[in-house]
Amino acid sequence: MEDYTPDIVSVIDEEGKEHIFEELDRIETENGRYVALCPLPEDPSKITEGDEDEFIVLKVIDGEGDDVTLCPIEDEAEYDEIGNIFLDRFAEMFSEEDE
């Protein structure tokens, strides 16, 4: 069995509160770069509780140097398109694991 080390992302919201996520996947399209993140609970003992299908999609905006900003996707059509791409990729990943 392979060791799994998740990519952990810290996001600071507009109110200065930190939120911790696991990066599930990332893609790049002609419209930009995007990440799918799964929120991690503040209490690590509850990491397996909750909705396993929950993830958020954010657009990656490059800043100065290595800084990046993760922004919500405002356009509904863009959000639906990118969300569906991630759903298809997840379905593919999990079907391969089941084989």
C-alpha positions in Angstrom: 0.0 0.0 0.0 1.3 3.4 -0.9 1.7 6.1 1.7 -0.7 9.0 1.2 0.3 12.5 2.1 -2.5 15.0 1.4 -1.8 18.5 0.1 -3.1 20.8 2.8 -4.1 24.4 1.9 -4.7 27.2 4.3 -7.2 29.9 3.1 -7.8 33.2 4.8 -11.2 34.6 4.2 -12.2 38.3 4.0 -12.7 38.4 7.8 -9.2 37.1 8.5 -10.4 33.7 9.6 -8.2 30.7 8.5 -9.8 27.7 6.9 -7.9 24.4 6.3 -8.6 22.3 3.2 -7.2 19.2 1.5 -6.5 19.9 -2.1 -8.3 17.1 -4.0 -7.4 18.1 -7.6 -6.4 20.9 -9.8 -7.0 21.7 -13.5 -6.1 24.3 -16.1 -8.5 25.3 -18.9 -8.4 28.0 -21.5 -10.3 30.1 -18.9 -7.8 29.7 -16.1 -6.6 27.5 -13.3 -8.9 25.9 -10.7 -8.6 23.8 -7.5 -11.1 21.5 -5.8 -10.8 21.6 -2.0 -12.3 19.5 0.7 -12.8 21.3 4.0 -11.0 19.7 7.0 -12.7 19.9 10.4 -10.9 21.8 13.2 -11.0 18.7 15.3 -8.8 16.1 13.6 -10.7 13.2 15.3 -13.8 14.2 13.2 -12.0 14.0 9.9 -14.0 11.0 8.7 -17.4 12.5 9.8 -19.6 14.6 7.6 -20.4 14.7 3.9 -17.7 12.8 2.0 -18.9 14.3 -1.3 -18.4 17.9 -0.2 -15.9 20.0 -2.0 -15.5 23.5 -3.1 -14.1 24.9 -6.4 -12.0 28.0 -6.5 -10.2 29.9 -9.2 -6.5 30.5 -8.9 -5.4 34.1 -9.5 -1.6 34.7 -9.6 -0.3 37.5 -7.5 3.2 38.9 -7.0 6.0 36.4 -6.7 4.8 33.1 -5.5 1.6 34.5 -4.0 -1.7 33.2 -5.3 -5.3 34.1 -4.4 -8.1 31.6 -4.5 -11.4 33.2 -5.5 -14.9 32.0 -5.8 -16.1 31.6 -9.4 -18.7 34.3 -9.9 -20.0 33.2 -13.3 -22.6 30.5 -12.9 -21.9 28.9 -16.3 -18.1 28.8 -15.6 -18.8 27.3 -12.1 -21.0 24.6 -13.6 -18.5 23.8 -16.3 -15.5 23.5 -13.9 -17.5 21.7 -11.2 -18.6 19.1 -13.8 -15.1 18.6 -15.0 -14.0 17.9 -11.4 -17.0 15.5 -10.8 -16.0 13.6 -14.0 -12.4 13.4 -12.9 -13.4 12.2 -9.4 -15.7 9.5 -10.8 -12.9 8.3 -13.1 -10.4 8.3 -10.2 -12.7 6.3 -7.9 -13.7 3.8 -10.6 -10.0 3.1 -11.2 -9.5 2.5 -7.5 -12.4 0.0 -7.4 -10.8 -2.1 -10.2 
